[in-house]
Amino acid sequence: MTWYSSAESAFGADMDSGPGEGFGFNVFLRDGDDVYRTWHTNGRGAERFSVSFAISDVLPYGRQEQWQDVPEGWPQDPTYSRWLTSQDVAAMYGDARA
């Protein structure tokens, strides 16, 4: 199976995952010269591909996000606000294309 990234590209924007729009998964099927997008998800739908979310969900404080039903006084922040963005990661590790 071949994986490709369309980060920061016009193609990514055309597929609902453009710059600043967050992460998304697209699945394509090629039949001769025809190409079909057979599946797409982003936002919370893309979480199932990251073990980090599943692990966080079983910790005592969970993800510490506002949507969680937790006891009074437990830490909560806006959804995904504690997660690094791809821009944060790039700043930490530098440009891999260099």
CYANA upper distance limits for C-alpha pairs under 8 A (distance plus 0.5 A):
  6 SER  CA     11 PHE  CA      6.88
  6 SER  CA     12 GLY  CA      5.49
  7 ALA  CA     12 GLY  CA      6.67
  7 ALA  CA     17 SER  CA      8.42
  7 ALA  CA     18 GLY  CA      7.51
  7 ALA  CA     19 PRO  CA      7.38
  8 GLU  CA     12 GLY  CA      7.34
  8 GLU  CA     18 GLY  CA      6.85
  8 GLU  CA     19 PRO  CA      5.53
  9 SER  CA     13 ALA  CA      7.18
  9 SER  CA     18 GLY  CA      7.25
  9 SER  CA     19 PRO  CA      7.77
 10 ALA  CA     14 ASP  CA      6.80
 10 ALA  CA     18 GLY  CA      7.44
 11 PHE  CA     15 MET  CA      6.81
 11 PHE  CA     18 GLY  CA      8.12
 12 GLY  CA     16 ASP  CA      6.99
 12 GLY  CA     17 SER  CA      5.52
 12 GLY  CA     18 GLY  CA      5.09
 12 GLY  CA     19 PRO  CA      8.04
 13 ALA  CA     17 SER  CA      5.69
 13 ALA  CA     18 GLY  CA      3.97
 13 ALA  CA     19 PRO  CA      7.32
 14 ASP  CA     18 GLY  CA      7.63
 15 MET  CA     26 ASN  CA      7.97
 16 ASP  CA     21 GLU  CA      7.96
 16 ASP  CA     24 GLY  CA      7.84
 17 SER  CA     21 GLU  CA      5.94
 17 SER  CA     22 GLY  CA      6.53
 17 SER  CA     23 PHE  CA      6.42
 17 SER  CA     24 GLY  CA      5.97
 17 SER  CA     42 ASN  CA      8.04
 18 GLY  CA     22 GLY  CA      7.74
 22 GLY  CA     42 ASN  CA      7.93
 22 GLY  CA     43 GLY  CA      7.46
 23 PHE  CA     42 ASN  CA      6.39
 23 PHE  CA     43 GLY  CA      7.16
 23 PHE  CA     46 ALA  CA      7.90
 24 GLY  CA     40 HIS  CA      7.72
 24 GLY  CA     41 THR  CA      6.17
 24 GLY  CA     42 ASN  CA      4.56
 24 GLY  CA     43 GLY  CA      7.39
 24 GLY  CA     46 ALA  CA      6.77
 25 PHE  CA     39 TRP  CA      8.45
 25 PHE  CA     40 HIS  CA      6.04
 25 PHE  CA     41 THR  CA      5.95
 25 PHE  CA     42 ASN  CA      6.78
 25 PHE  CA     46 ALA  CA      7.27
 26 ASN  CA     37 ARG  CA      7.41
 26 ASN  CA     38 THR  CA      8.19
 26 ASN  CA     39 TRP  CA      6.20
 26 ASN  CA     40 HIS  CA      4.97
 26 ASN  CA     41 THR  CA      7.30
 27 VAL  CA     37 ARG  CA      6.29
 27 VAL  CA     38 THR  CA      6.11
 27 VAL  CA     39 TRP  CA      5.58
 27 VAL  CA     40 HIS  CA      6.94
 28 PHE  CA     35 VAL  CA      7.15
 28 PHE  CA     36 TYR  CA      5.93
 28 PHE  CA     37 ARG  CA      4.90
 28 PHE  CA     38 THR  CA      6.04
 28 PHE  CA     39 TRP  CA      7.74
 29 LEU  CA     35 VAL  CA      6.17
 29 LEU  CA     36 TYR  CA      5.68
 29 LEU  CA     37 ARG  CA      6.98
 29 LEU  CA     38 THR  CA      7.16
 30 ARG  CA     34 ASP  CA      6.21
 30 ARG  CA     35 VAL  CA      4.86
 30 ARG  CA     36 TYR  CA      6.84
 31 ASP  CA     35 VAL  CA      6.76
 41 THR  CA     45 GLY  CA      5.93
 41 THR  CA     46 ALA  CA      6.45
 42 ASN  CA     46 ALA  CA      5.50
 43 GLY  CA     47 GLU  CA      7.72
 46 ALA  CA     50 SER  CA      8.26
 47 GLU  CA     53 PHE  CA      7.02
 48 ARG  CA     53 PHE  CA      8.09
 48 ARG  CA     54 ALA  CA      8.22
 50 SER  CA     54 ALA  CA      7.90
 51 VAL  CA     55 ILE  CA      6.74
 52 SER  CA     56 SER  CA      6.59
 53 PHE  CA     57 ASP  CA      6.60
 53 PHE  CA     63 ARG  CA      8.19
 54 ALA  CA     58 VAL  CA      7.41
 55 ILE  CA     59 LEU  CA      7.31
 56 SER  CA     62 GLY  CA      5.75
 56 SER  CA     63 ARG  CA      5.99
 57 ASP  CA     62 GLY  CA      5.13
 57 ASP  CA     63 ARG  CA      6.55
 58 VAL  CA     62 GLY  CA      6.54
 59 LEU  CA     63 ARG  CA      8.38
 61 TYR  CA     74 TRP  CA      7.82
 61 TYR  CA     75 PRO  CA      8.04
 64 GLN  CA     68 GLN  CA      7.77
 64 GLN  CA     74 TRP  CA      8.26
 64 GLN  CA     75 PRO  CA      6.13
 64 GLN  CA     76 GLN  CA      4.87
 64 GLN  CA     77 ASP  CA      6.63
 65 GLU  CA     75 PRO  CA      8.38
 65 GLU  CA     76 GLN  CA      5.19
 65 GLU  CA     77 ASP  CA      5.31
 65 GLU  CA     78 PRO  CA      6.04
 65 GLU  CA     79 THR  CA      5.64
 65 GLU  CA     80 TYR  CA      7.93
 66 GLN  CA     76 GLN  CA      5.68
 66 GLN  CA     77 ASP  CA      5.97
 66 GLN  CA     78 PRO  CA      6.01
 66 GLN  CA     79 THR  CA      6.95
 67 TRP  CA     79 THR  CA      7.90
 70 VAL  CA     74 TRP  CA      7.04
 77 ASP  CA     81 SER  CA      7.12
 77 ASP  CA     82 ARG  CA      8.20
 84 LEU  CA     88 ASP  CA      6.18
 84 LEU  CA     89 VAL  CA      7.13
 85 THR  CA     89 VAL  CA      6.95
 86 SER  CA     90 ALA  CA      6.61
 87 GLN  CA     91 ALA  CA      6.65
 88 ASP  CA     92 MET  CA      6.80
 89 VAL  CA     93 TYR  CA      6.72
 90 ALA  CA     94 GLY  CA      5.68
 90 ALA  CA     95 ASP  CA      6.61
 91 ALA  CA     95 ASP  CA      8.23
